[in-house]
Amino acid sequence: MAGASVKVAVRVRPFNSRELGRNAKSVIQMQGNSTCKRERER
């Protein structure tokens, strides 16, 4: 499929109260028109 392209939509919900209480960090980061998944901190 030469010249084919794929568009992907990403929707991230706000943190709930439990996640906020645990100081959760988002693993999704936007860089211009690109979406990146960061590694979780353990």
WOGICOR-V609009 format. One record per run of one state. SS is the DSSP state (@ for helix, = for strand, . for the rest). FROM is the first residue (numbers start at 1). TO is the last residue. Records with the same first field share a line. If there is no record, write none. Layout:
SS: FROM-TO / FROM-TO
This chain:
.: 1-16 / 22-27 / 32-33 / 38-42
@: 17-21
=: 28-31 / 34-37
